[in-house]
Amino acid sequence: MKVILTQAVPGLGEAGAVKEVADGYARNYLLPRKLAMTATKGSMKQAQAQVDVYMRRAQKVTSAAQQAATAVEGKVVKIRARVGSENRLYGSVTAADVAEALNVQYGIDIDRRKIELGEAIHKLGSYAATADFGHGATGNFTVEVAPEVQGAHGKAGSVVESAAEPVTAEDSEPVQAEAVVDEAEAPAEDDNDSAEDEASAEEPAEG
């Protein structure tokens, strides 16, 4: 059977190509999936129109993938993680952590399954990584793993940090300090009163 490919088919041809294929292959695979149309005089024009639409869509998708790859290329993604002895991490930095960091730090949204790490990340340091956006578009970047700082919040990839708030004069509670001073001075007055009472008790009663 002679067909016109409406989309690129690996091992067969590009969109718009006219191919002679087995009837079963055409009826059971190509035609049901709308990868091809039967090549007839009446369908040639219709098939070409569909091919044009497909080509425009493919070019748009390919262009978007290339732009995304360019946006990633050369970036340095910083991730903070908990560290034990010998700079070894508690656990590891995964592709999911890297994908989240790309989104947080650069606004680049990519599926974790399309991130390839050059090696497993179990220690501090810099690591090579690649983001594959499909259609032959890839971007190489660096993952830099640093120790978690005190006051950092969030899991690996978020790199959200917060410093401890400074203590102000209002936080020193001067009222409480004055209360302590008053309590220290109070017993002195009570001692004088007690002494006077004792002296009065020792004087003999008149008459």
Buried (B, 14 or more C-beta within 10 A) or exposed (E): BEBBBBBBBEEBBEBBBEBEBEEEBBEEBBBEEEBBBBBEEEBEEEBBEBBEEBBEEBEEBBEBBBEBBEBBEEBEBEBBBEBEEEEEBEEBBBBBBBBBBBEBBBEBEBEEEBBBBEEEBBBBEEBEBBBBBEBEBBBBBBBBBBEBEEEBEEBBBBBEEEEEEEEEEEEEEEEEEEEEEEEEEEEEEEEEEEEEEEEEEEEEEEE
